[in-house]
Amino acid sequence: MKWPNFKSVIILLLITIGFQANGQKFKEFWTTNYNRLFPNNKNIQLEKLQAQNDSLQHLSDSLDDIQIFAIDKINYLKKEITNVKTELFQEKQRQRDSVILLENYIEVLRDSIAYLSFPNVTCKEEVIARPGLSDPELMNTCVWRRYEIIENGMPDAKGRYSWSTTISDLSSGDKAIILNQQLFLESKIPELEVKINERLAEDFKALLETDALCFKKKKEYTNFLLKDMRISVSDASEITFEVIYGLPDECFAVNAASTTFKISELRSFFAE
């Protein structure tokens, strides 16, 4: 520590004596000059330490405020994250619900389309010339649901046509030939045969009267099984069941009989 010179001390003492009459002024004068002469005295050091302490306390308070603010901010962000997660979960749930609703709507729409399109039949008729013969072959190709139903009409020497039908299932991608019975529910076939035979039996009674000579050996109607019938469809959304009575050649015109239903009328009988 650098000590003040002796002369300065003497002057300070003389001035001190002069101010003793006024205690307050003396105290202020003494403190000011003492601090000036002794800049590293204990009081100044204490004041500096107090100022540093105050500064540190202020800094600590500021840090506490910043920490509280940071904690509040973190808590706010945590709450926001929770809210976002909740909204995200709710949005995903809404999306799932929307997808389910859409799938249900699509399923209903598909069912409606399937229901409305069920009786629709598309047909194409062809006349196929046969070399050397005057009468052509006739072919009627119809597509209904997953089935292709082809009718072939072949003329005999007298130009009279006999018909045959081939039914194919297209669902596998290939044309798989199926039987008549496979178009229908097995459990419903007996009921269907009853409906068909009831109509044919009525026609048979009329034929007994109009063409008695042809039916002189066949006086009673005999029920036919579905497997013994020929089936055809038309683009009028109809299905026809044809049977052959087995009459003599001269009765060719009445040898075959048929009855026709609207496809929609028999909807409950068909296989899905």
C-alpha positions as CSV (number, residue, x, y, z in Angstrom):
1,M,0.0,0.0,0.0
2,K,1.3,3.5,-0.9
3,W,1.4,5.7,2.2
4,P,0.5,9.5,2.0
5,N,3.4,11.9,2.7
6,F,3.9,13.5,6.2
7,K,3.0,17.0,5.0
8,S,-0.4,15.9,3.8
9,V,-1.1,14.2,7.2
10,I,-0.2,17.4,9.1
11,I,-2.5,19.5,6.9
12,L,-5.3,17.0,7.5
13,L,-4.8,17.2,11.2
14,L,-4.9,21.0,11.3
15,I,-8.0,21.0,9.2
16,T,-9.5,18.4,11.4
17,I,-8.9,20.6,14.5
18,G,-10.5,23.5,12.7
19,F,-13.7,21.5,12.0
20,Q,-14.2,19.9,15.4
21,A,-16.6,22.7,16.3
22,N,-19.0,21.3,13.8
23,G,-19.3,17.5,14.2
24,Q,-21.2,16.8,11.0
25,K,-19.0,18.8,8.8
26,F,-16.0,17.3,10.5
27,K,-17.3,13.8,9.9
28,E,-17.9,14.4,6.2
29,F,-14.6,16.2,5.7
30,W,-12.7,13.5,7.5
31,T,-14.4,10.7,5.6
32,T,-13.8,12.3,2.2
33,N,-10.1,13.2,2.8
34,Y,-9.4,10.0,4.7
35,N,-10.7,7.9,1.8
36,R,-8.7,10.1,-0.6
37,L,-5.5,9.7,1.4
38,F,-6.2,6.0,2.1
39,P,-8.0,4.6,-1.0
40,N,-7.6,1.0,0.1
41,N,-8.9,1.5,3.6
42,K,-11.4,-1.0,5.2
43,N,-14.5,1.1,4.7
44,I,-13.8,1.5,0.9
45,Q,-13.1,-2.2,0.6
46,L,-16.4,-3.0,2.5
47,E,-18.3,-0.6,0.2
48,K,-16.8,-2.2,-2.8
49,L,-17.6,-5.7,-1.5
50,Q,-21.2,-4.5,-0.7
51,A,-21.5,-3.1,-4.2
52,Q,-20.2,-6.4,-5.6
53,N,-22.6,-8.3,-3.4
54,D,-25.5,-6.0,-4.5
55,S,-24.5,-6.6,-8.1
56,L,-24.3,-10.4,-7.6
57,Q,-27.6,-10.3,-5.8
58,H,-29.1,-8.4,-8.7
59,L,-27.6,-10.8,-11.1
60,S,-28.9,-13.7,-9.0
61,D,-32.4,-12.2,-9.0
62,S,-32.2,-11.7,-12.7
63,L,-31.1,-15.3,-13.1
64,D,-34.0,-16.4,-10.9
65,D,-36.4,-14.4,-13.0
66,I,-34.9,-15.9,-16.2
67,Q,-35.1,-19.4,-14.7
68,I,-38.8,-18.8,-13.7
69,F,-39.5,-17.5,-17.2
70,A,-37.7,-20.5,-18.8
71,I,-39.6,-22.9,-16.6
72,D,-42.9,-21.2,-17.5
73,K,-41.9,-21.3,-21.1
74,I,-41.0,-25.0,-20.9
75,N,-44.3,-25.8,-19.1
76,Y,-46.1,-23.8,-21.8
77,L,-44.3,-25.7,-24.6
78,K,-45.0,-29.0,-22.9
79,K,-48.7,-28.1,-22.7
80,E,-48.6,-27.1,-26.4
81,I,-46.9,-30.4,-27.3
82,T,-49.6,-32.2,-25.3
83,N,-52.3,-30.3,-27.1
84,V,-50.7,-30.9,-30.5
85,K,-50.5,-34.6,-29.7
86,T,-54.1,-34.7,-28.6
87,E,-55.2,-32.8,-31.8
88,L,-53.0,-35.2,-33.9
89,F,-54.6,-38.2,-32.2
90,Q,-58.1,-36.7,-32.7
91,E,-57.3,-36.0,-36.4
92,K,-56.0,-39.5,-36.9
93,Q,-59.2,-40.8,-35.3
94,R,-61.3,-38.6,-37.5
95,Q,-59.4,-39.9,-40.5
96,R,-60.0,-43.5,-39.5
97,D,-63.6,-42.7,-38.9
98,S,-63.8,-41.0,-42.3
99,V,-62.1,-44.0,-44.0
100,I,-64.5,-46.4,-42.3
101,L,-67.4,-44.2,-43.4
102,L,-66.1,-44.0,-46.9
103,E,-65.6,-47.7,-47.1
104,N,-69.1,-48.3,-45.8
105,Y,-70.4,-45.8,-48.4
106,I,-68.4,-47.5,-51.2
107,E,-69.7,-50.9,-50.1
108,V,-73.3,-49.6,-50.1
109,L,-72.6,-48.0,-53.5
110,R,-71.2,-51.3,-54.8
111,D,-74.2,-53.1,-53.5
112,S,-76.5,-50.6,-55.1
113,I,-74.7,-50.9,-58.4
114,A,-74.7,-54.7,-58.2
115,Y,-78.4,-54.7,-57.4
116,L,-79.2,-52.3,-60.3
117,S,-77.0,-54.1,-62.8
118,F,-78.0,-57.6,-61.7
119,P,-80.6,-58.1,-64.5
120,N,-78.6,-56.3,-67.2
121,V,-77.7,-58.6,-70.2
122,T,-75.6,-57.7,-73.2
123,C,-76.1,-59.7,-76.4
124,K,-74.6,-59.9,-79.8
125,E,-76.2,-61.8,-82.7
126,E,-74.2,-63.3,-85.5
127,V,-75.1,-64.9,-88.8
128,I,-72.4,-67.4,-89.9
129,A,-72.5,-68.4,-93.5
130,R,-71.8,-72.1,-94.2
131,P,-70.0,-72.9,-97.4
132,G,-72.2,-74.8,-99.9
133,L,-75.3,-74.4,-97.7
134,S,-78.1,-71.9,-98.1
135,D,-79.0,-71.7,-94.5
136,P,-76.5,-70.0,-92.2
137,E,-75.6,-70.9,-88.6
138,L,-77.0,-68.5,-86.0
139,M,-75.1,-67.6,-82.9
140,N,-76.4,-65.4,-80.1
141,T,-73.7,-64.5,-77.5
142,C,-74.9,-62.9,-74.2
143,V,-72.9,-61.8,-71.2
144,W,-74.8,-61.6,-67.9
145,R,-73.0,-61.0,-64.6
146,R,-70.0,-63.3,-64.7
147,Y,-71.5,-65.7,-67.2
148,E,-71.2,-66.0,-71.0
149,I,-74.3,-67.8,-72.5
150,I,-74.0,-68.8,-76.2
151,E,-76.9,-70.1,-78.2
152,N,-76.2,-71.9,-81.4
153,G,-78.9,-72.4,-84.0
154,M,-78.2,-75.1,-86.6
155,P,-80.6,-75.6,-89.5
156,D,-81.6,-79.0,-90.8
157,A,-82.1,-79.9,-94.5
158,K,-85.6,-78.3,-94.4
159,G,-84.2,-75.1,-92.9
160,R,-85.6,-75.8,-89.5
161,Y,-83.4,-74.6,-86.6
162,S,-82.5,-76.6,-83.5
163,W,-80.9,-74.8,-80.7
164,S,-78.2,-75.6,-78.1
165,T,-76.8,-73.5,-75.3
166,T,-73.3,-73.4,-73.7
167,I,-72.9,-71.6,-70.4
168,S,-69.4,-70.5,-69.2
169,D,-68.3,-69.0,-66.0
170,L,-65.8,-66.1,-66.6
171,S,-64.9,-65.3,-63.0
172,S,-61.6,-67.2,-63.0
173,G,-60.4,-65.5,-66.2
174,D,-61.0,-68.6,-68.3
175,K,-64.2,-69.9,-69.8
176,A,-65.2,-72.7,-67.5
177,I,-68.2,-74.5,-68.9
178,I,-70.9,-75.1,-66.2
179,L,-74.2,-76.8,-66.0
180,N,-77.7,-75.2,-65.8
181,Q,-77.9,-76.0,-62.1
182,Q,-74.8,-74.0,-61.2
183,L,-76.6,-70.8,-62.1
184,F,-78.9,-71.3,-59.2
185,L,-78.8,-71.9,-55.5
186,E,-79.0,-75.7,-55.0
187,S,-81.5,-75.3,-52.2
188,K,-83.8,-73.3,-54.4
189,I,-83.8,-75.5,-57.5
190,P,-86.8,-77.7,-56.5
191,E,-88.9,-74.6,-56.0
192,L,-87.7,-73.1,-59.3
193,E,-88.6,-76.4,-61.1
194,V,-92.1,-76.2,-59.7
195,K,-92.5,-72.6,-61.0
196,I,-91.3,-73.5,-64.4
197,N,-93.3,-76.7,-64.7
198,E,-96.5,-74.9,-63.6
199,R,-96.2,-72.5,-66.5
200,L,-95.2,-75.2,-69.0
201,A,-98.1,-77.4,-67.9
202,E,-100.6,-74.6,-68.7
203,D,-99.1,-74.3,-72.2
204,F,-99.2,-78.1,-72.6
205,K,-103.0,-78.1,-71.9
206,A,-103.5,-75.5,-74.6
207,L,-101.4,-77.6,-77.1
208,L,-103.5,-80.7,-76.3
209,E,-106.5,-78.7,-77.7
210,T,-104.8,-77.0,-80.7
211,D,-102.5,-79.8,-81.8
212,A,-104.3,-82.9,-80.6
213,L,-102.9,-85.1,-83.3
214,C,-99.3,-84.4,-82.2
215,F,-100.1,-85.2,-78.6
216,K,-102.3,-88.3,-79.1
217,K,-99.6,-90.4,-77.5
218,K,-98.7,-87.9,-74.8
219,K,-101.8,-87.0,-73.0
220,E,-100.3,-86.0,-69.6
221,Y,-97.7,-83.4,-68.9
222,T,-94.6,-84.8,-67.3
223,N,-92.5,-82.5,-65.1
224,F,-89.0,-81.6,-66.3
225,L,-85.9,-81.2,-64.2
226,L,-83.7,-78.1,-64.5
227,K,-80.8,-80.2,-65.8
228,D,-83.0,-81.3,-68.8
229,M,-84.0,-77.8,-69.8
230,R,-82.2,-75.5,-72.2
231,I,-81.6,-72.0,-70.8
232,S,-81.1,-68.8,-72.7
233,V,-81.1,-65.1,-71.8
234,S,-81.9,-61.9,-73.7
235,D,-80.9,-58.2,-73.6
236,A,-84.5,-57.6,-72.4
237,S,-83.3,-58.9,-69.0
238,E,-85.2,-62.1,-69.4
239,I,-84.3,-65.7,-69.0
240,T,-86.0,-68.5,-70.9
241,F,-86.4,-72.2,-70.0
242,E,-87.0,-74.6,-73.0
243,V,-88.1,-78.2,-73.0
244,I,-88.4,-80.8,-75.7
245,Y,-91.4,-83.1,-75.8
246,G,-89.9,-85.7,-78.1
247,L,-92.7,-85.6,-80.7
248,P,-92.6,-87.0,-84.2
249,D,-90.8,-85.1,-86.9
250,E,-94.0,-83.9,-88.4
251,C,-94.8,-82.1,-85.1
252,F,-91.5,-80.2,-85.1
253,A,-93.2,-76.9,-84.7
254,V,-94.7,-77.8,-81.3
255,N,-92.0,-80.2,-80.2
256,A,-90.3,-77.5,-78.2
257,A,-92.0,-75.4,-75.5
258,S,-90.6,-72.6,-73.4
259,T,-91.5,-70.1,-70.7
260,T,-89.8,-66.8,-69.9
261,F,-89.2,-64.9,-66.7
262,K,-87.8,-61.5,-65.9
263,I,-84.4,-62.1,-64.4
264,S,-85.3,-59.8,-61.5
265,E,-88.3,-62.0,-60.8
266,L,-86.0,-64.9,-60.1
267,R,-83.3,-62.9,-58.3
268,S,-83.6,-64.9,-55.0
269,F,-83.0,-68.2,-56.9
270,F,-79.7,-67.3,-58.5
271,A,-76.3,-68.2,-57.0
272,E,-74.3,-65.1,-55.9
